[in-house]
């Protein structure tokens, strides 16, 4: 079952690229962008991750944390972070538990894990769902729009 606008963020736990456990309770209390992507070090996913990296200062200026989630391992995330100078957390979802919990649809005619971004407010309420499998930058631009509207 997929989450929808107005729903609260589901309870989950995962490990970031440094091996630290992160749970829903660590996320609540902050505006949060969670972006699900298929795979580290692939062309489109790298473009998306680097787009979030390049815009992270704008997100932080508005009090928004960015977290990327894929099925890659903690070690893969650590290498991906280092290689591309990523300045936000990546969570490992090797068993696709978090992806399933959110109801992230498959992309590319069902062949790949989906590319979906969820924007939550500080209370954990879902404000927006952004889907665009073939556009890396679109997720960043749309997420920034969601929060600039709220903050103005």
N, C-alpha and C positions, 0 to 999 in steps of 0.2 A: 504494500500500500504506500503510495507516494504522499509526502507531506505537501500541504497546500498553503497559500498565502493566509496568514493569520495564525497558523499552527505554531506551537512552541517547539523549539529545537529538541529533537529526540535525545535520550540519554545514551551515551556511548563513551568508550575509552579507546585510545589508540596511543601509539608511540611515535614521537617526533624523530627527526634526523639525528638527534643527540642521544636518543634512547630514553628520554624522559616520558613518563606516562602523562597524557593529556586527556581530560574528561570534559563532559558537558559543563560541569561546575566550574572549570577553569575558564570557560568561554563566556558563560552568563555574566552579566555586569559590564560587558563591553559590546559595542557595535562590532559585528563580526561578518567578514566575507569568507565563506567556505567554498572553494572551487574544486570540483572533482574533475580529474583529467585522466586520460587513458594510460600514459606511460612516460616515465622519465627519458630524457635524451632522444625523443623522437622530434621530428621537425616542428609540427604544429604545437605540441606540448611544450617544447623548449621556448618557442615564440610566446606562448601564453604565460609561462612562468616568468620569462624575462620582462614581459609587459607589466605583470604585477610587481616585479622587482623595481622597474623604472618608475612606477606610480606609487610605490609604497610610502614615500614621503607625504604625498597628498592624502593618502588614507590615514596615516598617523596624525597629520595636522587636524583631521576631523575626528580623531579619537577612534579610529577603526582598525581592528587587527585583521590581517589576511592570513588564511591557512589553506594550503593546498593539500589535496588528498588523492592518493592513487594506490594501487595494489603493489607498488614497488616496496622492496624491503627497506629497513632502516638504513642499512649499509648503502643501498642504491641511492636513497634520498640524501645521505651524507655526501656522497660523491657528486651527485647532481647539484646540490647546494654549493659545494666548493667550486666546482667547475664553472658555474654561472654566476657566482657571487650573490646568491639569493639571500634576501634580508628579511625573511619571514619563515614561519614554521611550515614544514611538510609532515603530514601524518601518514604512516604506513597502515594500509588496510588490506593486508595480504589475503585475508579470507573473504574480502568484500562484504564484511558485516555492516560497516558504516554505509557503504554504497547501497546495499539492500535496504537498510533501515530508512534511508532517505527516499528510496524508490527511484533512484537515478536510472532513467531509461537508457538502453543501449543506443549507440549512435552508429552512423555509417551503415544503414540498412541492417542493423542488428549484429554487425560483425565486430565492433569494438565497444569497449566500455564508453559510456556517454561522457560528454563534456558539458557540465552544468554548474552554474554558480548560484549559491544561495546567500542572500543578504539578510542578516538578523539584526534587530535592535538590541539595546543593552538588557532588555528583559527576556531575550531569547525568542522573541516573536518574529516569525518569518515575514519579511517585507516584500521580497522580490525573488523570482526565479528567472535566471537568464540561461537560455539555451541557444547555442550556435556552434555546431560541431566543426564547422570549417572556418571559423573566424577567431583568431587568438586575441586580438586587441579589443574586439567587441565586448567581451566579458568585463574587462577593466573599465572601459568607457561607460558602460551601462551601470556598473556597480557604483562608480563615482557619482553618477547622476542621481541614483537612489538616495545616497546620503547627503548630497548637496541640497536636495529638495527638503529633506528632513531638518537639516541644520540651519536653513535660511529663514 
